[in-house]
């Protein structure tokens, strides 16, 4: 299976498969916020869309020693986003179920460039997915104002990261500028954690256009926790994911959403990725369960490259939901439809 070069070290290439967690470097649970700082928050009333429950509240903390932003529900971690101390790209490091199960795996030994939940494609022939000397880098520029809002049944925390996509040369000018907004929702009535991922891409200043392309798995990629390797069950609203076979266990399947069910440390979980009908193309879901599990929302760029023109930014929106236990198709479909109904602009952005 490809999914890019398999490096033995950051920026290297070609390694062996690893069936366990030996190659991972899990972060210890954060302690008191000594040395951390609360991000600037904008609070406002927010109308709940996912049912009725007691009032909820989220907090957003900048953990400076590991250059990440942590979203908490009380004292429980919900989502962690790494914006710095990353050689190639910022990404969501952790996404936890309501019972605290982290469903993501970062930089396993078999593919060190698989960063939990990440977004990358090729731009003008530069590979932003893999991590080698010839690959591009997504460079963090700034964080916008974080937003924390609460209301009966639903609470959310949103943050915006501004990125320059640059080529491998040290003096390379940016190819693309991205504004990435992540909005984390907590909905106890459905027992799910919900993440809204929005990327707004535009050619960098001075570039009239760029060409987006790449392999059949490029897009918003999710590497599940090791417990799902070889055991993940993928399904859509129509049933088992049985789309086009690319090679081995790799498939490309159409659908409004793609779900993955399995177990992490003996605890059953379900992960679902959502596609917005407002996206420039319907998602073509890449899935594989063996030798390891992977799922990504792609734009079919390996067959249909996409021209991105100055003054015409590309807006993409995806969702990721996590349940404890096995979520049935009607549960997933219900949350998918409610996710679609969330407001068009999930978070305020600093000027």
C-alpha positions in Angstrom: 0.0 0.0 0.0 1.3 3.4 -0.9 -0.1 6.5 0.9 3.2 8.2 0.1 6.8 7.3 0.9 7.2 5.4 4.2 10.0 7.3 6.0 12.2 5.8 8.7 12.8 9.3 10.1 11.2 12.7 9.6 11.9 13.7 6.0 13.4 10.2 5.2 11.9 7.4 3.1 11.1 3.7 3.1 10.5 1.9 6.3 8.9 -1.3 7.5 5.4 -2.0 8.8 4.7 -1.8 12.4 1.8 -3.7 14.0 1.9 -2.0 17.4 2.3 1.4 19.0 6.1 1.3 19.3 6.6 3.9 16.7 4.1 6.3 18.3 4.9 9.0 20.8 1.7 9.6 22.7 1.5 12.8 24.7 0.8 12.5 28.4 -2.5 13.9 29.5 -2.1 17.6 30.2 -1.9 18.7 33.9 -2.7 22.1 35.4 -2.3 25.0 33.0 1.1 26.0 34.3 2.9 27.6 31.4 -0.2 27.5 29.3 -2.5 30.4 28.4 -6.1 30.8 27.5 -6.6 31.9 23.9 -8.6 35.1 23.3 -12.2 34.1 23.5 -15.3 35.7 22.0 -18.5 34.6 23.7 -21.9 34.9 22.3 -25.4 33.4 22.5 -25.7 30.3 20.3 -28.9 28.5 19.3 -28.6 24.8 19.8 -29.5 22.6 16.8 -28.9 19.1 18.1 -31.6 18.7 20.7 -32.3 19.7 24.3 -30.0 19.0 27.2 -28.3 20.9 30.1 -26.1 23.8 29.4 -22.6 22.9 28.3 -19.3 24.8 28.2 -16.0 24.4 26.4 -12.7 26.1 27.0 -9.8 26.6 24.6 -6.2 26.5 25.9 -2.9 27.2 24.1 -0.4 24.6 25.3 2.8 26.5 24.5 5.4 23.8 25.3 4.0 21.6 22.5 2.6 24.4 20.2 -0.9 23.1 20.3 -4.4 24.2 21.1 -6.5 22.1 23.4 -10.3 22.1 23.5 -11.8 20.9 26.8 -15.3 20.1 28.0 -14.8 20.8 31.7 -11.7 18.8 32.7 -12.1 16.4 29.8 -10.0 16.8 26.6 -12.0 16.8 23.4 -9.7 17.9 20.6 -6.1 18.9 20.3 -4.7 20.8 17.2 -0.9 21.1 16.7 0.0 24.3 14.9 3.7 24.4 15.6 6.8 22.2 16.2 5.8 20.3 13.1 8.3 20.1 10.2 5.7 19.7 7.4 2.1 20.4 8.4 -0.2 21.3 11.3 -2.9 18.7 12.1 -5.4 17.5 14.6 -3.4 15.4 17.0 -6.3 14.1 19.1 -10.0 13.7 18.8 -11.8 12.0 21.7 -15.1 10.3 22.1 -17.5 11.5 24.8 -16.0 8.8 27.1 -12.5 10.0 26.4 -11.2 7.5 23.8 -8.8 9.0 21.4 -9.5 7.6 17.9 -6.5 9.0 16.1 -3.0 7.8 15.7 -0.1 10.1 14.9 3.1 9.3 13.1 3.2 5.5 13.4 6.4 3.8 12.5 5.0 2.3 9.2 4.1 5.8 7.9 5.6 8.6 9.9 3.9 11.2 7.7 0.4 10.0 8.7 -0.5 12.7 11.1 -3.8 11.7 12.8 -6.2 14.0 11.0 -4.6 16.1 8.3 -5.3 17.8 5.1 -2.9 17.8 2.1 -2.9 17.6 -1.7 -0.4 18.2 -4.5 0.1 21.8 -5.8 1.9 22.5 -9.1 3.7 19.2 -8.9 4.8 19.6 -5.2 3.7 16.8 -2.9 2.3 18.2 0.4 1.2 14.8 1.7 4.5 12.9 2.1 7.4 14.2 4.1 10.7 14.1 2.2 13.2 16.7 1.1 11.4 17.2 -2.1 8.0 17.7 -0.5 6.2 20.9 0.4 5.4 22.3 3.8 2.4 24.0 5.3 3.8 26.8 7.3 1.7 28.2 10.2 1.5 32.0 10.1 -1.0 33.0 12.8 -3.9 31.9 14.9 -7.1 33.9 14.7 -9.3 34.7 17.6 -10.7 31.6 19.3 -14.5 31.4 19.9 -16.1 29.5 22.8 -19.9 29.5 23.0 -22.4 27.5 25.0 -26.1 27.0 25.0 -28.6 24.3 26.0 -27.7 21.0 24.3 -24.7 22.2 22.3 -21.4 23.9 22.9 -18.7 24.7 20.4 -15.2 26.0 20.3 -13.7 27.4 17.1 -10.2 28.4 16.0 -8.7 29.6 12.8 -5.2 28.8 11.6 -3.6 30.7 8.7 -1.1 28.8 6.6 1.3 29.3 3.7 1.9 26.2 1.5 5.5 26.5 0.3 7.7 24.4 -1.9 10.9 22.5 -0.7 13.4 25.3 -1.6 14.5 27.4 1.3 13.7 30.6 -0.6 10.5 29.3 -2.1 7.6 31.7 -2.4 4.2 30.4 -1.1 2.1 28.5 -3.7 -1.1 28.6 -1.7 -2.6 30.4 1.2 -5.0 28.6 3.4 -7.4 29.7 6.1 -8.4 26.7 8.2 -11.2 26.9 10.6 -11.9 24.0 13.1 -15.0 24.0 15.1 -15.5 21.4 17.9 -19.1 20.6 19.0 -20.2 18.7 22.1 -23.7 17.1 21.9 -24.5 14.9 24.8 -28.0 14.1 23.6 -26.5 12.0 20.8 -23.4 11.0 22.7 -21.1 12.2 19.9 -18.1 14.5 19.5 -18.4 16.5 16.3 -15.6 18.4 14.5 -16.2 20.7 11.6 -13.2 21.3 9.3 -13.2 24.1 6.8 -10.3 25.0 4.5 -10.3 28.1 2.3 -7.6 27.8 -0.3 -6.4 30.5 -2.8 -3.2 31.0 -4.9 -0.6 33.0 -3.0 0.0 36.6 -3.9 1.5 37.0 -7.3 0.3 33.7 -8.6 -2.6 33.8 -11.2 -3.4 30.2 -10.7 -2.2 26.9 -9.3 -3.1 23.3 -10.1 -4.3 20.8 -7.5 -3.6 17.2 -8.1 -2.1 14.1 -6.5 -2.6 10.5 -5.5 -6.0 8.8 -5.1 -5.8 9.2 -1.3 -4.9 12.9 -1.1 -7.4 15.1 0.8 -8.6 15.1 4.4 -6.9 12.0 5.7 -7.6 10.2 9.0 -5.3 7.5 10.5 -7.4 5.6 13.1 -6.0 4.2 16.3 -4.0 1.0 16.0 -6.9 -1.1 17.3 -8.7 -0.6 14.0 -5.9 -1.9 11.9 -7.0 -5.0 10.1 -10.4 -4.9 11.8 -12.1 -1.6 10.7 -15.5 -2.0 9.2 -16.3 0.7 6.6 -19.9 1.5 5.6 -22.0 4.3 4.1 -25.7 5.2 4.2 -26.2 2.5 1.5 -24.4 -0.2 3.4 -20.9 -1.8 3.2 -18.3 0.3 1.4 -17.8 -1.7 -1.7 -16.7 0.9 -4.3 -14.0 0.7 -6.9 -11.0 -1.5 -6.0 -7.8 0.4 -6.6 -5.3 -2.2 -5.3 -5.4 -4.8 -2.6 -7.8 -3.6 0.1 -7.9 0.0 -1.1 -11.3 1.2 -2.3 -12.9 4.4 -3.7 -16.5 4.8 -2.8 -19.1 7.5 -3.3 -21.4 8.7 -0.6 -22.5 11.6 1.6 -20.6 10.1 4.5 -18.2 7.3 5.3 -18.2 5.5 8.7 -15.6 3.3 10.3 -16.4 1.0 13.2 -14.0 -0.9 15.4 -12.4 -1.0 18.9 -9.7 1.0 20.6 -8.1 -0.6 23.7 -11.1 -2.9 23.9 -13.7 -0.1 23.7 -16.0 0.0 20.7 -16.1 3.3 18.7 -17.5 4.6 15.5 -15.9 7.3 13.4 -17.8 9.0 10.6 -16.5 11.6 8.0 -19.1 13.9 6.4 -19.0 15.6 3.1 -20.8 18.9 2.3 -22.9 19.1 -0.9 -21.5 22.7 -1.2 -18.0 21.4 -1.9 -16.7 21.8 -5.5 -17.0 18.0 -6.0 -18.7 15.2 -4.2 -16.3 13.3 -1.9 -14.7 10.1 -3.3 -13.9 8.2 -0.1 -10.6 6.3 0.1 -10.7 3.4 2.5 -8.5 0.5 3.5 -8.5 -1.8 6.5 -5.4 -3.9 5.9 -2.6 -4.0 6.8 -3.7 -0.8 8.6 -6.8 1.3 8.6 -7.1 4.6 6.8 -9.9 6.8 5.4 -9.7 10.1 3.5 -12.1 12.4 1.8 -10.7 13.0 -1.7 -11.6 15.2 -4.6 -10.7 12.6 -7.2 -7.6 14.7 -8.1 -5.7 11.8 -9.4 -8.1 11.7 -12.4 -9.4 15.2 -12.4 -6.8 17.9 -11.4 -8.4 21.1 -10.3 -7.3 24.6 -11.3 -7.4 27.2 -8.5 -7.5 30.8 -9.8 -6.7 34.0 -8.1 -9.7 35.8 -6.9 -11.7 32.6 -6.8 -10.9 30.8 -3.5 -11.8 27.2 -3.0 -13.9 26.6 0.1 -14.1 23.0 1.4 -16.1 21.7 4.4 -16.0 18.3 6.0 -17.1 16.9 9.4 -15.8 14.2 11.7 -18.0 12.6 14.3 -17.0 10.1 17.0 -19.3 7.9 19.0 -18.6 5.4 21.8 -20.0 2.0 20.8 -21.4 1.0 17.5 -23.4 3.9 15.9 -26.1 2.7 13.5 -26.7 4.2 10.1 -29.8 6.1 11.2 -27.8 7.7 14.0 -25.1 8.7 11.7 -27.5 10.0 9.1 -29.3 12.1 11.7 -26.1 13.8 12.9 -25.0 14.3 9.3 -28.2 16.2 8.5 -27.9 18.3 11.6 -24.3 19.0 10.8 -25.4 20.3 7.4 -27.8 22.6 9.2 -25.1 24.3 11.2 -24.6 28.0 10.3 -22.5 28.9 7.3 -19.8 30.6 9.3 -18.7 28.6 12.3 -16.3 31.0 14.0 -15.3 34.6 14.1 -11.9 35.4 12.6 -9.5 38.1 13.6 -8.8 40.7 11.0 
